[in-house]
Amino acid sequence: MSLKEYRDNGQISGVLFTILTEMIKRKKVKERWARREAAAGISLMLCAGIVIVSTFLLNARAIRSIHDFYMRITQPFSVSFLLLSLLFLLVFSYTHSEREDADDDYDDLKDEIIERTDELWPSEEVDVQSDTIRFNVLTYLKKEFDINLFYK
């Protein structure tokens, strides 16, 4: 049974339906920013790794002075990957902050729902299998969306 069916059957209120729907949306936003952050981090490590490997390991000549290091770093290949690394660093820092904001929003709403359980679930009617509607809805959220509202 979906949340909409619970609401249409009158088993949960419209307010609770709206709050749980918002919780699902925030969970999806949180996961989306986590994936973006991971992609940006992997790209950053890859570009920075290419610069380090090409500068220090692929060239047969040893770096004996600052001038040798400068000459290797200013090659077009190295400069392009340095700039790309800088770009990915900016993207990573942006996605990291957005993911943290999404995590905070999700956690704040989750804490609010758990703290206000008595207000949101006024009746504890038992169904045929001796489970409450609250238990069924929370189990549904856990199975379908990996949202655990049983405890903080």
N, C-alpha and C positions, 0 to 999 in steps of 0.2 A: 504494500500500500504506500502511495506517495504522500507527501505533505499536503498536496492539494486535495487528495481524497479524504485525508483526515479532517481538513478544514471543511470540505463540502458536506461531510457526514456530521459536522457539528461536534467532533471530538476534540478539536483544538480551536482556540479563538483566532479571529483574524489578526489580532495583535501578535500573538505567538507565531502564527504563520509568517507574518512579515518579518519578525525578528529572526526566525530560523532560516528564512530565505536569504536574508541579509548575511547571516552566518555562512551559508553555503557560498555566496558570492565572494565574501572576504577570504574564505579558504582558497577559492580558485585564484583570486588575485595574488594571494600569498605564494601559492605554488608557481604561478606564472613568473613572478619576480625572482623566485629562487632559481628557476631554470635559466632565466636571463642572466642572473648573476654568475651562475656556474659557467655558462657559455662565454661570458666576458672574461672570467678568470682564466679559463683554459686558453682562450685566444691570447690573453696577455702573457701567460707563461710561455706559450709557443713562440710568439714574436720575440720576447726577451731572450728565450733560449737560443733562437736562431742567431741573434746578435752576438751573444756570448760565445757560442760555438764557432761562428764564422770569424770572430775577432781573435779568439785565443787558441782555438784548437785546429782549425783547418789550414791556417797559414803555416808554412814550414819554417819561416824565419821567426826567430825569437824577438820579442819586444824588448829592446835594450834601452830605449829612451822614451821620453814623453812625445818626441817628434814621431817615432815609429807608431806609437799608439794613436796619435792624432791622425796620421796618414791612413791607418786602417779604419778608424771610426768615420772619417770623412769620405770614404768611398760611397758611391751612389747606393750600392746594395745595403750597406750598413745604415746609411742615413735614412733610407726608406723604411727599414724595419725599426729603427729608433723612433721615427715619427709615428709609425703604426703602433708601436708599443705605448707611446705617450697617449695616443688616441684611445687605445684599449684600457689604459690606466684610468682615463677620465670616464669612460663608459662603465668600467667596473666600479669606480667610486660612486657614480650616480645610481647604478643598479643596486649596489649594496645598501645605500641609504634608503632607496625605495622599498627594498625587501624588508629592511628593519621597520620602516613605517607600516608596511602591510602586516608584518608580524605583530607589531604593537596594537594595531587596530583589531586584528583577529583575536588576540589574547584579551584585550579589554572587553570586547563583546562577549567572549566566552566566560570571563569572570563575572560579568554583569548577569548573564543568563543563569549561571550557577548560583550566584548570591540571591537572586530574586526568584528562585524556584517556587517558593510558596505562593507568590503573587501570580506567576505565569501558569501554574498548574493547580488551579483551585480545587478541582475534584479529582479524587483518586478512585474512579470506578474500575472495578475488576471485570475483565472480559471472560470469555469462555475458558481460556487456558490459565486462568488465575493470574494473569499479568495485567498491570495497569496500562492505560493509554500512554502515560509518560514513559514507561519502560519500553513499550513498542516503538514509540517515536524515536527515543534515544538510541535504541538498537538499530533502527533503520538508518539513522544518521551515521552511526558508527560503521555499519556495513557498506553503505553506498558512498559515503563521502569521507570516511575516516575522521569524523568529528566526534570526539569523545566528550560528552557533557555529563557524564556520570559523576565526575569529580574534577577538581582543578589540576 
